Amino acid sequence: MAAKEHLQDQIRQLPHRPGIYKYFDADDTIIYVGKAIDLRKRVSSYFTKQDHNKKTQQLVKNIHRIEFTIVDSESDAFLLENNLIKQHQPKYNILLKDGKTYPYLLLTNERFPRLIPTRNKRPGDGRYYGPYANLTAMNVLLELIRALYPLRTCTYNLSPQNIEASKFKVCLEYHLGNCKGPCEALQDEETYNQYIQQIRQILNGDLRLPKQYFREKMMQAAQEQQYELAHQLKLKLDKLDEFQAKSTIVNANLTNIDVFSIASNEKSAFINYLKVMNGSIILTQSIEVQKKLDEADEEILAPLIMQMREEFESQSKEILTNVPIASLPLPGVSISQPQIGDKRKLLELSIKNVLYLRKEKESMNDRSKDLNEVRIMETMKKDLRLTELPKHIECFDNSNFQGDNPVAAMVCFRNAKPSKKDYRHFHIKTVVGPNDFDSMYEIVTRRYRRLLDEGASLPQLVIVDGGKGQLSMGVKALKDLGLWGQIPIIGIAKRLEEIYVPNDPLPLYIDKKSETLRLIQRMRDEAHRFGITFHRSRRDAATLKTELTDVKGLGPVTADKLLTKFKSVKKIRELSESELIAEVGKAKARILIEYFNQQETPQQP
């Protein structure tokens, strides 16, 4: 597509350098940010390519102004693009939802630190762990730590001076055994900090130090014949083993790895992220993002890797993906697509998760469509006062032109959707001339007599295109077939889109925005289109056939044969003499050639 005139000069001024470009609309709002190795080539491609999809065409249509920034490298362009997208959230860029509402576990920097869940990060409060994509998983971890270690939950300022001054008294948590009472100096700071050190290890996904600690304490208690204490320590060790068993253990030799996989359809892309630490999957997150310009999977995944690593505070030096990704601006980080071994199994686990998400979302969309169709049918049942849900509806329409070639059409909708295999055309057989009323009686009679003869199911609603006259003939047809009272029938008048029901001189009022009226109008228009198409084909065929059958010495069988094969008189006229002889024989070929020559020779006055 040609660029707008006021943009052509801007495009010609763009350098052949790496950088980012910004598109602005008529309101001077940023609608797209992109990066490029060669700015001029990339930007001009939006305006010169002819095979853009509709979304990209719409983007180009809305571009009113272009800005660009030159950078030193592709990596710099990537970082700048990522920052600008997060800052401006342009309409046509893929956006990752803000994860600020994800929960964290905060280990406070107080004396005798506390471990508390929070959704708000405030610098200086302590060390935040997370965010946790799954609230349940975070609570399980929190409960484990509280079961293993007696941490305080109070908000007292446990300074040495306050404790020495006996400002505080132990609370119920102390009496329940959940706290050792540091507020009254019943627990020393050194032992408490040993717990904190082990808690840090657990929060980092490493259970080795806590397990070693409880195992040594258990053995020591057993040797000292403190069997009750040894049993309590054994229970805590079992809790750690149970928690570790619930974690997905990949391979103890695999340290810190980020795994990303992507699968997409026409409208959305689905991404799964696995965060692996010390051989265990400590976090899994699957998301869906809406495509904006029909981007390729690698174009979608690359910026989302950057955003998700930042969101979940990953420091991993290795990234596994299922699609090739160009180098990201992550110094010292390797990106690969493993084909064998434990890393491949890890990637396959991520792929399995992302494919499950895509299937689930598509299934939900299908169910949503089904629910939408049921809602429409229920609305129609209520508006038209039907006794059952109109799952099967048929609509009839007549079509003729000045009385010539009268035909009719019937369209069928099942579950509020067209069922084209059930559409039918009718040649009007018993009516002479343009008589819509009698034609309607004929086609309704023929349709339902046939269904009765075949033992086929009858519709829950019949619609005729027309007012009271056409409706009365449809009613008469149903009465003559003994179906009156079994099939509801209505008529729709074209002029005011009025709905008529039998035995009521006044039309039925339905809200013009109602889904019921929209579906009836859609069926009426579809029946009209289907009938008009059939009528035109018959009329054209009749015109062609008349022209050839008027040729003296050429019978209707020969005319039909030629028209069936060549479709038009024009194509028959273009055949050579030998080709005509091969089709109809020498004698009839000469008749046709003579006829065509006479048509081309001007008539003498």
C-alpha positions as CSV (number, residue, x, y, z in Angstrom):
1,M,0.0,0.0,0.0
2,A,1.3,3.5,-0.8
3,A,2.4,5.6,2.1
4,K,0.5,8.7,2.9
5,E,2.1,11.7,1.2
6,H,3.0,13.5,4.5
7,L,4.8,10.3,5.6
8,Q,6.9,9.7,2.5
9,D,9.4,12.4,3.3
10,Q,9.8,11.1,6.9
11,I,10.4,7.5,5.6
12,R,13.0,8.7,3.1
13,Q,14.9,10.5,5.9
14,L,15.2,7.4,8.0
15,P,18.8,6.1,8.3
16,H,20.0,2.6,7.5
17,R,20.9,2.1,11.2
18,P,19.6,0.0,14.1
19,G,17.0,1.7,16.4
20,I,13.4,1.9,17.5
21,Y,10.5,3.6,15.7
22,K,7.2,5.0,17.1
23,Y,4.0,5.3,15.2
24,F,1.5,8.1,16.3
25,D,-2.1,8.4,15.4
26,A,-4.1,11.6,14.5
27,D,-4.5,12.3,18.3
28,D,-0.7,12.2,18.6
29,T,-0.9,9.0,20.8
30,I,1.7,6.3,20.4
31,I,0.0,3.3,18.9
32,Y,3.0,1.1,18.1
33,V,6.7,0.8,19.1
34,G,9.0,-1.5,17.1
35,K,12.7,-2.2,16.8
36,A,14.8,-2.7,13.7
37,I,18.3,-3.5,12.5
38,D,17.7,-1.2,9.5
39,L,15.2,1.5,10.4
40,R,14.4,2.6,6.8
41,K,13.9,-0.9,5.4
42,R,11.7,-2.0,8.3
43,V,9.5,1.1,8.4
44,S,9.1,1.3,4.6
45,S,8.0,-2.4,4.5
46,Y,4.8,-1.4,6.3
47,F,3.8,0.8,3.4
48,T,5.2,-1.2,0.4
49,K,4.2,-4.8,1.1
50,Q,0.9,-5.9,-0.3
51,D,0.3,-9.0,1.8
52,H,-0.3,-7.5,5.2
53,N,-3.1,-9.0,7.3
54,K,-6.1,-6.9,8.3
55,K,-4.7,-5.9,11.7
56,T,-1.5,-4.6,10.1
57,Q,-3.5,-2.8,7.4
58,Q,-5.5,-1.1,10.2
59,L,-2.3,-0.1,12.0
60,V,-0.9,1.5,8.8
61,K,-4.2,3.3,8.1
62,N,-4.0,5.0,11.6
63,I,-0.3,6.1,11.3
64,H,-0.2,9.9,11.2
65,R,3.4,10.6,12.4
66,I,6.6,8.7,12.8
67,E,9.5,9.2,15.3
68,F,12.7,7.2,15.6
69,T,15.7,6.8,17.8
70,I,19.1,5.5,16.7
71,V,21.0,3.1,19.0
72,D,24.3,1.4,18.8
73,S,23.2,-2.3,18.5
74,E,20.2,-4.6,18.2
75,S,20.4,-5.4,21.9
76,D,20.1,-1.7,22.8
77,A,17.1,-1.5,20.4
78,F,15.5,-4.4,22.2
79,L,15.9,-2.9,25.6
80,L,14.6,0.5,24.6
81,E,11.6,-1.0,22.8
82,N,10.8,-3.1,25.9
83,N,10.9,0.0,28.2
84,L,8.8,2.1,25.8
85,I,6.2,-0.6,25.5
86,K,5.9,-0.8,29.3
87,Q,5.8,2.9,29.6
88,H,3.3,3.8,26.9
89,Q,1.4,0.5,26.5
90,P,0.6,1.1,22.7
91,K,-2.6,-0.2,21.3
92,Y,-0.9,-2.5,18.7
93,N,1.9,-3.9,20.9
94,I,1.5,-7.2,22.8
95,L,1.3,-6.4,26.5
96,L,2.0,-8.6,29.5
97,K,-0.4,-7.8,32.3
98,D,1.1,-6.1,35.3
99,G,2.1,-8.6,37.9
100,K,2.2,-6.2,40.9
101,T,-0.7,-8.0,42.6
102,Y,1.3,-11.2,42.8
103,P,2.0,-12.2,46.4
104,Y,5.5,-12.2,48.0
105,L,6.9,-13.6,51.2
106,L,8.7,-10.9,53.1
107,L,11.5,-11.7,55.6
108,T,11.8,-8.5,57.5
109,N,15.1,-6.9,58.4
110,E,14.1,-6.4,62.1
111,R,15.9,-7.9,65.0
112,F,14.2,-11.3,65.3
113,P,12.9,-11.1,61.7
114,R,9.3,-12.1,60.8
115,L,8.1,-13.9,57.7
116,I,4.9,-12.4,56.4
117,P,2.9,-12.6,53.1
118,T,2.4,-9.3,51.3
119,R,1.4,-7.9,47.9
120,N,3.2,-4.6,48.2
121,K,6.9,-4.2,47.9
122,R,8.5,-1.4,49.9
123,P,12.2,-0.9,49.7
124,G,14.0,-1.2,53.0
125,D,11.5,-3.5,54.7
126,G,13.5,-6.6,54.2
127,R,14.1,-9.4,51.6
128,Y,11.2,-10.3,49.4
129,Y,10.8,-13.8,48.0
130,G,8.6,-14.4,45.0
131,P,6.4,-13.3,43.4
132,Y,4.4,-16.4,43.6
133,A,2.1,-17.1,40.7
134,N,0.1,-19.6,42.8
135,L,-1.3,-18.3,46.1
136,T,-1.9,-21.9,47.3
137,A,1.7,-22.9,46.7
138,M,2.9,-19.8,48.6
139,N,0.6,-20.7,51.6
140,V,1.9,-24.3,51.6
141,L,5.4,-23.0,51.8
142,L,4.6,-20.6,54.6
143,E,2.8,-23.2,56.6
144,L,5.8,-25.6,56.2
145,I,8.2,-22.9,57.5
146,R,6.0,-22.1,60.5
147,A,5.6,-25.8,61.3
148,L,9.4,-26.2,61.3
149,Y,10.5,-23.0,63.0
150,P,9.0,-21.1,65.9
151,L,9.0,-17.6,64.5
152,R,7.4,-14.6,66.2
153,T,4.3,-13.0,64.6
154,C,4.1,-9.9,66.8
155,T,5.1,-6.4,65.6
156,Y,6.9,-5.5,68.8
157,N,10.2,-3.6,68.6
158,L,12.4,-6.2,70.1
159,S,15.5,-4.0,70.8
160,P,17.8,-5.1,73.6
161,Q,16.7,-2.1,75.6
162,N,13.0,-2.9,75.3
163,I,13.6,-6.6,76.2
164,E,15.8,-5.8,79.1
165,A,13.2,-3.3,80.4
166,S,10.5,-6.1,80.2
167,K,8.2,-4.0,78.1
168,F,6.5,-7.1,76.6
169,K,4.8,-10.2,77.7
170,V,4.5,-13.5,75.8
171,C,1.2,-14.0,74.0
172,L,-0.9,-17.0,73.1
173,E,1.5,-18.1,70.3
174,Y,4.1,-18.8,73.0
175,H,1.7,-21.0,75.0
176,L,0.7,-22.9,71.8
177,G,4.4,-23.6,71.1
178,N,4.5,-21.6,67.9
179,C,6.9,-19.0,69.4
180,K,9.8,-19.3,71.8
181,G,9.2,-16.0,73.5
182,P,12.1,-13.7,72.3
183,C,10.1,-10.8,73.6
184,E,10.9,-11.9,77.2
185,A,14.4,-13.1,76.3
186,L,13.3,-16.7,76.4
187,Q,15.0,-17.3,73.1
188,D,18.5,-16.1,72.2
189,E,19.2,-14.2,69.0
190,E,21.9,-16.6,67.8
191,T,19.5,-19.6,67.7
192,Y,16.8,-17.5,66.1
193,N,19.2,-16.4,63.4
194,Q,20.1,-20.0,62.7
195,Y,16.5,-20.6,61.9
196,I,16.4,-17.5,59.7
197,Q,19.5,-18.8,57.8
198,Q,17.7,-22.1,57.1
199,I,14.5,-20.4,56.2
200,R,16.4,-18.4,53.6
201,Q,17.7,-21.6,52.1
202,I,14.2,-23.1,51.9
203,L,12.8,-19.9,50.3
204,N,15.6,-20.1,47.7
205,G,14.5,-23.7,46.9
206,D,17.4,-25.4,48.6
207,L,16.4,-27.9,51.3
208,R,19.8,-29.4,51.9
209,L,20.9,-27.2,54.8
210,P,17.6,-27.5,56.8
211,K,17.5,-31.3,56.3
212,Q,21.1,-31.6,57.4
213,Y,20.4,-29.4,60.5
214,F,17.3,-31.5,61.6
215,R,19.1,-34.8,60.9
216,E,22.1,-33.9,63.0
217,K,19.9,-32.6,65.8
218,M,17.8,-35.8,65.7
219,M,20.9,-38.0,65.9
220,Q,22.3,-36.0,68.8
221,A,19.0,-36.2,70.7
222,A,18.8,-39.9,70.1
223,Q,22.4,-40.4,71.4
224,E,21.5,-38.4,74.5
225,Q,18.4,-40.5,74.9
226,Q,16.1,-37.5,74.5
227,Y,13.7,-39.7,72.5
228,E,10.7,-37.3,72.6
229,L,12.8,-34.5,71.2
230,A,14.3,-36.9,68.6
231,H,10.8,-37.8,67.5
232,Q,9.7,-34.2,67.2
233,L,12.8,-33.5,65.0
234,K,12.0,-36.7,63.0
235,L,8.5,-35.3,62.3
236,K,10.0,-32.0,61.0
237,L,12.5,-33.9,58.8
238,D,9.5,-35.9,57.4
239,K,7.7,-32.6,56.6
240,L,10.7,-31.4,54.6
241,D,10.8,-34.8,52.8
242,E,7.1,-34.6,52.1
243,F,7.3,-31.0,50.8
244,Q,10.2,-32.0,48.5
245,A,8.3,-35.0,47.2
246,K,5.5,-32.7,46.2
247,S,7.9,-30.6,44.3
248,T,8.6,-31.6,40.7
249,I,12.2,-32.9,40.9
250,V,13.9,-32.6,37.6
251,N,17.5,-33.5,38.1
252,A,19.7,-32.5,41.1
253,N,22.5,-31.7,38.6
254,L,20.4,-29.0,36.9
255,T,20.9,-25.8,38.8
256,N,19.1,-22.6,37.9
257,I,17.2,-22.7,34.6
258,D,14.4,-20.7,33.1
259,V,12.2,-22.7,30.7
260,F,9.8,-21.0,28.2
261,S,7.5,-22.5,25.7
262,I,4.9,-20.9,23.4
263,A,2.0,-22.2,21.3
264,S,-0.5,-20.0,19.5
265,N,-3.6,-19.9,17.3
266,E,-5.0,-17.1,15.1
267,K,-6.0,-14.8,17.9
268,S,-3.8,-15.6,21.0
269,A,-0.4,-16.8,22.1
270,F,0.0,-19.0,25.1
271,I,3.3,-19.0,27.1
272,N,4.4,-21.3,29.9
273,Y,7.3,-20.4,32.3
274,L,9.0,-22.9,34.6
275,K,11.6,-21.6,37.1
276,V,14.0,-24.3,38.1
277,M,16.3,-24.0,41.1
278,N,18.6,-26.7,42.5
279,G,16.9,-29.3,40.4
280,S,13.4,-28.5,41.4
281,I,10.6,-26.5,39.7
282,I,9.8,-23.8,42.2
283,L,7.5,-21.8,40.0
284,T,5.2,-22.4,37.1
285,Q,3.2,-19.8,35.3
286,S,1.0,-20.0,32.1
287,I,-0.4,-16.9,30.5
288,E,-2.4,-15.9,27.4
289,V,-1.7,-12.7,25.4
290,Q,-3.8,-11.4,22.5
291,K,-2.1,-11.1,19.2
292,K,-2.2,-7.6,17.7
293,L,-0.5,-7.9,14.3
294,D,-0.4,-11.7,13.7
295,E,3.2,-11.9,15.0
296,A,5.4,-15.0,14.7
297,D,5.9,-17.0,17.9
298,E,9.5,-15.9,18.3
299,E,8.6,-12.3,18.0
300,I,6.1,-12.7,20.8
301,L,8.2,-14.8,23.1
302,A,11.4,-12.7,23.1
303,P,10.1,-9.6,24.8
304,L,7.9,-11.7,27.2
305,I,11.0,-13.6,28.3
306,M,12.5,-10.3,29.4
307,Q,9.3,-9.2,31.1
308,M,8.6,-12.4,32.9
309,R,12.2,-12.8,34.1
310,E,12.0,-9.3,35.5
311,E,8.6,-9.9,37.0
312,F,9.7,-13.1,38.8
313,E,13.1,-11.8,39.6
314,S,15.0,-14.5,37.8
315,Q,18.8,-14.6,37.9
316,S,19.2,-17.8,35.9
317,K,22.1,-17.9,33.4
318,E,20.4,-20.5,31.2
319,I,17.2,-20.3,29.2
320,L,15.5,-23.1,27.4
321,T,12.9,-22.4,24.7
322,N,10.9,-24.4,22.1
323,V,11.4,-21.8,19.4
324,P,14.7,-20.2,18.3
325,I,15.2,-16.8,19.9
326,A,17.7,-14.3,18.6
327,S,20.2,-13.1,21.2
328,L,18.6,-11.2,24.1
329,P,20.3,-8.3,25.9
330,L,21.1,-10.5,28.8
331,P,24.9,-10.7,29.4
332,G,26.2,-14.1,30.3
333,V,22.8,-15.8,29.7
334,S,22.7,-18.7,27.2
335,I,19.5,-19.6,25.1
336,S,19.0,-23.0,23.6
337,Q,16.5,-25.5,22.3
338,P,17.6,-28.9,23.7
339,Q,16.8,-32.0,21.6
340,I,17.8,-34.8,24.0
341,G,18.5,-35.4,27.7
342,D,17.0,-34.1,30.9
343,K,16.8,-30.5,29.6
344,R,14.7,-31.8,26.7
345,K,12.4,-33.5,29.2
346,L,12.1,-30.3,31.1
347,L,11.2,-28.4,27.9
348,E,8.7,-31.1,27.0
349,L,7.0,-30.6,30.4
350,S,6.7,-26.9,29.7
351,I,5.3,-27.6,26.2
352,K,2.8,-30.0,27.6
353,N,1.6,-27.3,30.0
354,V,1.3,-24.6,27.3
355,L,-0.6,-27.0,24.9
356,Y,-3.0,-27.9,27.8
357,L,-3.6,-24.2,28.4
358,R,-4.3,-23.5,24.7
359,K,-6.7,-26.5,24.5
360,E,-8.5,-25.4,27.6
361,K,-9.0,-21.8,26.4
362,E,-10.2,-23.0,23.0
363,S,-12.6,-25.4,24.7
364,M,-13.9,-22.5,26.9
365,N,-14.4,-20.4,23.8
366,D,-16.4,-23.2,22.2
367,R,-18.5,-23.6,25.4
368,S,-19.0,-19.8,25.4
369,K,-20.3,-19.9,21.9
370,D,-22.7,-22.8,22.8
371,L,-24.0,-20.8,25.7
372,N,-24.5,-17.8,23.5
373,E,-26.6,-19.8,21.1
374,V,-28.7,-21.2,23.9
375,R,-29.3,-17.7,25.2
376,I,-30.5,-16.5,21.7
377,M,-32.9,-19.4,21.4
378,E,-34.2,-18.9,24.9
379,T,-34.8,-15.2,24.1
380,M,-36.6,-16.2,20.9
381,K,-38.8,-18.6,22.8
382,K,-39.8,-15.9,25.3
383,D,-40.3,-13.1,22.7
384,L,-42.4,-15.3,20.4
385,R,-44.2,-17.1,23.2
386,L,-43.1,-20.6,22.0
387,T,-43.7,-23.7,24.0
388,E,-40.2,-25.2,23.2
389,L,-36.7,-24.1,22.4
390,P,-36.5,-23.3,18.6
391,K,-33.5,-25.4,17.9
392,H,-34.7,-26.1,14.3
393,I,-36.0,-23.1,12.3
394,E,-36.9,-22.9,8.6
395,C,-37.6,-19.8,6.6
396,F,-39.3,-19.5,3.1
397,D,-39.0,-16.9,0.4
398,N,-40.4,-16.5,-3.1
399,S,-38.4,-15.1,-6.0
400,N,-39.5,-14.1,-9.6
401,F,-38.8,-11.3,-12.0
402,Q,-41.9,-9.9,-13.8
403,G,-43.5,-13.4,-13.5
404,D,-40.6,-15.2,-15.3
405,N,-38.9,-18.3,-13.9
406,P,-40.8,-18.3,-10.5
407,V,-38.7,-20.1,-7.9
408,A,-38.6,-20.3,-4.1
409,A,-36.0,-21.0,-1.4
410,M,-35.9,-22.4,2.1
411,V,-33.1,-21.9,4.5
412,C,-32.6,-23.9,7.7
413,F,-31.0,-22.8,11.0
414,R,-30.1,-25.3,13.7
415,N,-29.0,-24.0,17.1
416,A,-29.2,-20.4,15.8
417,K,-26.6,-21.2,13.1
418,P,-27.0,-21.8,9.4
419,S,-27.3,-25.5,8.4
420,K,-26.5,-25.2,4.7
421,K,-26.8,-28.9,3.9
422,D,-30.5,-28.5,4.7
423,Y,-31.1,-25.5,2.4
424,R,-33.6,-26.2,-0.4
425,H,-34.6,-24.7,-3.8
426,F,-38.0,-25.0,-5.3
427,H,-39.3,-24.8,-8.8
428,I,-42.9,-23.4,-8.7
429,K,-45.0,-26.0,-10.5
430,T,-48.7,-25.3,-9.8
431,V,-48.8,-21.5,-10.0
432,V,-49.0,-19.5,-13.2
433,G,-47.7,-16.0,-13.1
434,P,-46.4,-13.9,-10.2
435,N,-48.6,-15.0,-7.3
436,D,-46.6,-14.9,-4.0
437,F,-49.6,-16.2,-1.9
438,D,-50.2,-19.3,-3.9
439,S,-46.5,-19.9,-4.4
440,M,-46.0,-19.8,-0.6
441,Y,-48.8,-22.3,-0.1
442,E,-47.2,-24.6,-2.7
443,I,-43.7,-24.6,-1.2
444,V,-44.8,-25.0,2.4
445,T,-47.1,-27.8,1.4
446,R,-44.4,-29.6,-0.6
447,R,-41.7,-29.2,2.1
448,Y,-43.7,-30.6,5.0
449,R,-45.5,-33.3,3.0
450,R,-42.1,-34.6,2.1
451,L,-40.8,-34.5,5.7
452,L,-44.0,-36.4,6.8
453,D,-43.5,-39.0,4.1
454,E,-39.8,-39.4,5.1
455,G,-40.6,-39.5,8.8
456,A,-38.1,-36.7,9.3
457,S,-38.2,-34.3,12.3
458,L,-40.2,-31.1,12.0
459,P,-39.0,-27.6,12.9
460,Q,-39.9,-25.9,16.1
461,L,-40.6,-22.7,14.1
462,V,-41.5,-21.7,10.5
463,I,-40.9,-18.2,9.2
464,V,-42.4,-16.9,5.9
465,D,-41.1,-13.8,4.2
466,G,-44.1,-11.5,3.9
467,G,-47.0,-10.1,5.8
468,K,-50.5,-11.3,6.6
469,G,-51.2,-12.7,3.1
470,Q,-48.2,-15.0,2.9
471,L,-48.6,-16.0,6.5
472,S,-52.3,-17.0,6.0
473,M,-51.2,-19.2,3.0
474,G,-48.6,-20.9,5.2
475,V,-51.2,-21.5,7.9
476,K,-53.5,-23.0,5.3
477,A,-50.8,-25.3,4.1
478,L,-50.1,-26.6,7.6
479,K,-53.9,-27.1,8.2
480,D,-54.3,-29.1,5.0
481,L,-51.4,-31.3,6.1
482,G,-52.8,-31.8,9.6
483,L,-49.8,-29.9,11.2
484,W,-51.7,-26.9,12.4
485,G,-50.9,-26.5,16.1
486,Q,-47.8,-28.7,15.9
487,I,-45.5,-26.2,14.2
488,P,-45.5,-22.5,15.2
489,I,-45.4,-20.1,12.1
490,I,-44.8,-16.4,11.8
491,G,-44.4,-13.9,9.0
492,I,-42.0,-10.9,8.7
493,A,-43.1,-7.9,6.6
494,K,-40.3,-6.1,4.8
495,R,-41.5,-2.5,5.0
496,L,-41.4,-2.0,8.8
497,E,-39.8,-5.3,9.8
498,E,-43.1,-6.2,11.6
499,I,-43.7,-9.7,12.9
500,Y,-47.1,-11.2,12.3
501,V,-48.6,-14.2,14.1
502,P,-51.7,-16.2,13.1
503,N,-55.2,-15.0,14.1
504,D,-53.9,-11.5,15.2
505,P,-54.5,-8.5,12.9
506,L,-51.9,-6.5,14.8
507,P,-48.2,-7.1,14.4
508,L,-46.1,-8.4,17.4
509,Y,-43.9,-5.8,18.9
510,I,-40.3,-6.9,19.4
511,D,-37.5,-4.5,20.4
512,K,-35.5,-3.5,17.3
513,K,-32.3,-4.4,19.1
514,S,-33.6,-7.8,20.2
515,E,-31.5,-10.9,19.3
516,T,-34.8,-12.5,18.3
517,L,-35.5,-9.9,15.6
518,R,-31.9,-9.9,14.4
519,L,-31.9,-13.7,13.9
520,I,-35.3,-13.5,12.1
521,Q,-33.9,-10.8,9.8
522,R,-30.7,-12.8,9.2
523,M,-32.7,-15.8,8.2
524,R,-35.0,-13.8,5.9
525,D,-32.0,-12.1,4.2
526,E,-30.3,-15.5,3.8
527,A,-33.4,-17.0,2.3
528,H,-33.7,-14.0,-0.1
529,R,-30.0,-14.3,-1.1
530,F,-30.3,-18.0,-1.7
531,G,-33.5,-17.7,-3.7
532,I,-32.2,-14.7,-5.8
533,T,-29.0,-16.7,-6.7
534,F,-31.1,-19.6,-7.9
535,H,-33.5,-17.4,-9.8
536,R,-30.6,-15.7,-11.6
537,S,-29.0,-18.9,-12.6
538,R,-32.3,-20.2,-14.0
539,R,-33.0,-16.9,-15.8
540,D,-29.5,-16.8,-17.3
541,A,-29.7,-20.5,-18.4
542,A,-33.1,-19.9,-19.9
543,T,-31.8,-16.9,-21.9
544,L,-28.9,-18.8,-23.2
545,K,-31.0,-21.8,-24.1
546,T,-33.5,-19.7,-25.9
547,E,-30.8,-18.1,-28.1
548,L,-29.4,-21.5,-29.2
549,T,-32.7,-23.2,-29.6
550,D,-33.9,-20.4,-31.9
551,V,-31.2,-21.6,-34.4
552,K,-33.0,-23.4,-37.1
553,G,-31.8,-27.0,-37.4
554,L,-30.3,-27.1,-33.8
555,G,-32.4,-29.0,-31.3
556,P,-32.7,-28.5,-27.5
557,V,-30.6,-31.6,-26.7
558,T,-27.7,-30.2,-28.7
559,A,-28.1,-26.8,-27.1
560,D,-28.1,-28.3,-23.6
561,K,-25.0,-30.3,-24.4
562,L,-23.1,-27.3,-25.6
563,L,-24.2,-25.0,-22.8
564,T,-23.5,-27.6,-20.1
565,K,-19.9,-28.0,-21.3
566,F,-19.0,-24.4,-22.3
567,K,-21.3,-22.5,-20.0
568,S,-22.0,-19.5,-22.4
569,V,-22.8,-18.8,-26.1
570,K,-19.7,-16.5,-26.2
571,K,-17.4,-19.5,-25.5
572,I,-19.2,-21.6,-28.0
573,R,-18.8,-18.8,-30.6
574,E,-15.0,-18.8,-30.0
575,L,-14.7,-22.5,-30.9
576,S,-12.9,-23.3,-34.2
577,E,-14.7,-25.3,-36.9
578,S,-12.9,-28.5,-36.1
579,E,-13.7,-28.1,-32.4
580,L,-17.4,-27.6,-33.2
581,I,-17.4,-30.7,-35.5
582,A,-15.8,-32.7,-32.8
583,E,-18.6,-31.7,-30.4
584,V,-21.8,-31.8,-32.6
585,G,-20.8,-33.3,-36.0
586,K,-20.2,-31.6,-39.3
587,A,-23.8,-30.7,-40.3
588,K,-24.7,-29.0,-37.0
589,A,-21.3,-27.3,-36.8
590,R,-21.9,-25.7,-40.2
591,I,-25.4,-24.5,-39.0
592,L,-23.9,-22.9,-36.0
593,I,-21.0,-21.2,-37.9
594,E,-23.5,-19.8,-40.4
595,Y,-25.7,-18.5,-37.5
596,F,-22.8,-16.9,-35.8
597,N,-21.6,-15.2,-39.0
598,Q,-25.1,-13.8,-39.6
599,Q,-25.1,-12.3,-36.1
600,E,-21.8,-10.6,-36.8
601,T,-22.8,-9.3,-40.3
602,P,-24.5,-5.9,-40.2
603,Q,-28.1,-6.0,-41.4
604,Q,-28.8,-4.1,-44.7
605,P,-31.5,-1.5,-44.4
